[in-house]
Amino acid sequence: MQPRNMSMSGVVDLAAVKAAQEAKAKAEQARAESARQGGGGAVSPADLVIDVDEAGFERDVLQRSTEVPVVIDFWAEWCEPCKQLSPLLERLTVEYNGRVLLAKIDVDANQMLMQQFGIQGIPAVFAVVAGQALPLFQGAAGEAQIRQTLDQLVQVGEQRFGLTGLTVDPDAVPGGATPAPAEAVGPYDALLEAAVQALDSGDLAGAVQAYKNVLADDPGNPEAALGLAQAELLQRVQGLDPQQVRKDAADKPRDAAAQIAAADLDLVGGHVEDAFGRLIETVARTAGDDRDTVRVRLLELFEVVGADDPRVVAARRALARALF
């Protein structure tokens, strides 16, 4: 796919005089508020490239765009051109030394954002400047073209919105935090063991709470995240009548709730591909809130199985095809 929209002409339309003045004022207010709250400190080079999801989009993209132009890289693991473009964008972002921030969005895991940006294919690269979004290009692009686009983006950010970028300290700790202690803080081993014991004893509510206790202190704990997904799955199917669930699913192929319940039973029974296939077919049959509910449950089931599992990788591709 050839790159297109490789220019900043969209910014001219986007930043009509009144809109630019309003956006600049909002950006200045946001920067002032950040300064009052102690923000605006130096960041490490590693902080210039971040992974963003739907939950963190407002904080990590919209709010940050009042300090620095945010480039958004929409990508997917199965996208071959993305494997060439993404590393180039990451390298150039670090090279620009705080004048731009790169937000990477996995479209398979964030379908709603993909829809909101009207993306028809990937890789697709957008920018957000002072809260205003604009397309940069779609498809693979050469380094010289990307540099020209970034230069124009930085210029627009500075001249129209007063964005001075981020201060980069090569010795700073990623995330602006103090260095982590050698050992994790908190009795995670004990809490995780308590969760396992609760599962073994059939206390699913206790297991769910134990895993949540770990994640409250350590949101990135992979063992707790996986355990919570599994415990919540078991909790959902507890008390279900399998025969009735199967009958409802067969009688109501377009009923989101019926298909979700059957998919949960499929997964608990070890029929992983059946569970994924059922929900992907339901996504294709439904629309609106029902479709989004099914999509979200499918993503939750991906977490239960594990992102690196080949069946999950294949199902993500099938989901993308069903949605677009």
N, C-alpha and C positions, 0 to 999 in steps of 0.2 A: 504494500500500500504506500503510495507516495504521500509525503507530507503536504498538508494544506493549511491555510490560515497562518502561514509562517510570517506573520507581521504583527505589528501593534496597532493596526488600523482600528481594531475593535475598541481600543482604549479611547480613541478620539470620540467615537460615538457614545461610549459609556460615560465619558467624563465631560458632559456638557457643562457649561459654566456653573449653573446653579447646583447641579449634582456634585460637581467637584468641590465646590465651596462647602457644601453640607458634609460631604464625606471627610474632607480635611478637618473640619471642626470636630466631628465625631472622633476622628483619629487622635486629635490633640487631647480631647477630653479623656479618651481611653488611656493614652500614655500618661497623662497627669494622674489618673486614678491608680494606674499600675505603680507609679513612682511613690504615691502616698502609702501604698500597701507594701512597699519594699521591693517591688519588682524591678525589672530593667537591668539586672546585674549581668556580669559577663557569663557567656556560655562557652561550652567546649565545642571543638569542631564536630564531635559526634552528635551534638544536639541540633545541628543544622539539617539533619536528615531524620525524619520521624515517620513512624507508621501511624496512620490515623484511621479510626473507624467511625461509624455513625454516631455513637454515643459521645465521642470526643471531638466531633467536627467543629462545633461552635467554639469550644475552648481553644483547640489546637490550630484551627485555620482562621475562622472569622475574627476571633479576638487578637490572635497574633498578627493578622494582616493590618492592624492599626500601628504596628511597630516596624514591619518589614514585609515586602511583597512575598506572598506565599505561592510557590509553584506546586501544582498538584499533578502527580503522576498516577494515572489510572492504569493498573496493570493486573496481570493474572499469571499464575504459575505455568499454565499451559500455553501462554502467548510467546511464541518464539521471537518476534521483533522486540518484545518487552525486555528480553534477556540481553539485548544489545543496547537498547535505549536507556534502561534504568541505571545501569552502572555508570554510563556517561553523564547522566543528569546528577547522580550522586557526586561524582568526581568534580564536576563543574561547580556544584553548590558549595562544596568545601573550598574550592579555589576562590570563589567569590567572597569568601571570608566574612559572612554575616550580612551581605547586601541582599541576599535572598534566602528563603527557607524552603526546603523541599518536603512536601507531605506526600507520602506514598499510600495509595488506597487500593487494596485488593478488591477488585470488582466482584469476585465470587462471594466474598464475605460481606460486601456492602452494596447489595443490589439497589437499595433505595437511593443511595447517593448517585449511582450510575444513572438511574432514571431521572433524578432531579436535574442532572447536568445535560440530559438529552444525548448521552453518548451512544453512538451507533456501532462503534468498533474501537478496539484498543491495539496498540497504546494510544492514549489520548492525554494531552497535556493542557491544563488550564492554569490560570493564575487568579488569585484573589488579592485585590489591592484596596486597603481601607474599607473592607467589607463588600467590595464590588467584584463580581466574577466576570472573567472574560476568557474566551478560548485562545490558546496559543497555536497549537498544531495537533494534527492527528497522524499517526503512522510514524515510521522511522525517520530520523533526521540526522544530518551531519553535524559535526562539532562546530564548524564555522557558522552554520545557520542558527544553531542553538545559542551560541555566544552573542550573535547579533540580536536575537530576540531577548535574551537576558539583559543585555546592555540597555535596550529600549525600555524594558520593564523597570529596571532600576532608575532610569532617567525619569520616567513617568511618576514613579513612587516618590522621588525626591522633589521634583518640580511642582507636581500638581497636589500632592498630599503631604509633603513634608516628612516623608518616611526616611529616617537616617539609618535604618538597619540595626543589626545587633552587634554588640561588642563581643569579640571572640578572644578568649584566653586559651591558648593551646595547652596550658597546664590545668585548666579547670576540670572539675569532675563532671561527667555527663549528667544532665538534669539539674545542675546547679546545687546539688546536695553535697553534704560533707561525705568524705570517704566512708564506705560501709565497714563495719567491724568484720573481723575475720570470720566470725560465726554469726549465723542469722539470729536476730533478736527474737525472743519469745519461745515458749515451749512447744514448737511446732511438732516435734516427734511425738510428744505426749498427746497433743490434740489430734493428730492424724491417727495415732493408735486408738484413741477413744472413738474416733469415727468408724474405724474398721470393726472394733468390738461391737459398736451399736448396729452396724450392718449385719454382723454375724448373728446377733441376738434378735434380729428382726425389728429393731427400733429405728425405722427409717427417718422419722422426724428428728430423733437424736443425732443420727448420722449427718443429716442435712445441716443441722445447727452447728455441729462440730466442724464441718468443712467451712461453713460460713465464718466461724470464729477465726479460723486460720486466714481466710481471704481478707477479713477485715483488717488484719495487721500486715498481711503480705499478699496484696492483690494479684501478684504475678506468680504465685506458687502453683506450679503445674500439677503436682500431685493432688492438691486440694481442689483445683478447678476440675480435673478429671473425675475425682471422687464425688464432687457435688453433682456434676452432670449425671453420673451413674445413679447416685442415690435418689435424685429427683425423678429420674426415669422409673426406677422401681416403685417410688411412691405414687407415681401417676397410674401405674397399672395395678396397684394393690386394690383388690376388691372388684376388679372388672370381671365380667362374665365373658370369657373368651368366645364362646359360641355366639352370644348375642352381638358382641363387637364385630365378629366376622360377618354375621348376617346383615348388620346395619351397613357395613362397608360395601358389601356386595349389592345391596338394594339401593344404596345412595352414593353412586360414584362421584357425584359433584358436591357431596356434603363434606365440608372441611373437617368438622369435628369428628365425624365417623371415620374418615381416612386417617386422621392423626392418631386416633385411639388404636386403630388397627396397625399402623406403622410402629407405634410404641410396643405393641405385643410382638410384632415381627422381630424387632431388634432384641427384645428380652429373650426371645426364643432362638436367637442366633442367626436369624434370617436377615442379615445386614442388607444385602442387595435388594431383597424384596421390600424392605422398609424404605430404602432410598427411592427405589423405582416407583413405589406407590405414591409417595409424596411429590415426586417430580411430575408424574402423570396428573396428579391433582392440581399442581401449579398450572399446568398447561390447560386444564379444564375450567379453572376458576378465574376470578378477576377481583379487583378492589381489595377490601379488607380481608376477605376470605383467602385470597391468593397470598397476601402478605403474611397472614397468620400461618399458613402452611409453610411458606418459605422460612419463616423464623424457626418453626419447629424442626425443619430439616437441618438448619444450621446448628441447632442444639444437638441433634442426633450426630452430626459430624463431630462435635466435641466429645461425645461419648466414645466414639470409635477411635478418634485420633486423626489430626490433620494430615499426618504423613501416610496413613493407610491408603493403599492403591485404590480401594473401593471408594474412599472419600474423594480422592483426586478425580476419579472417573465421574462420580456423581456431581461434583462441582461443575464439570464441563457440561454435563447433561442439563443441569439446572440453568446454566447460562443460555443454552440453546432454547430451553422451554420458555425462558423469560423474554428472550429477544429474537 
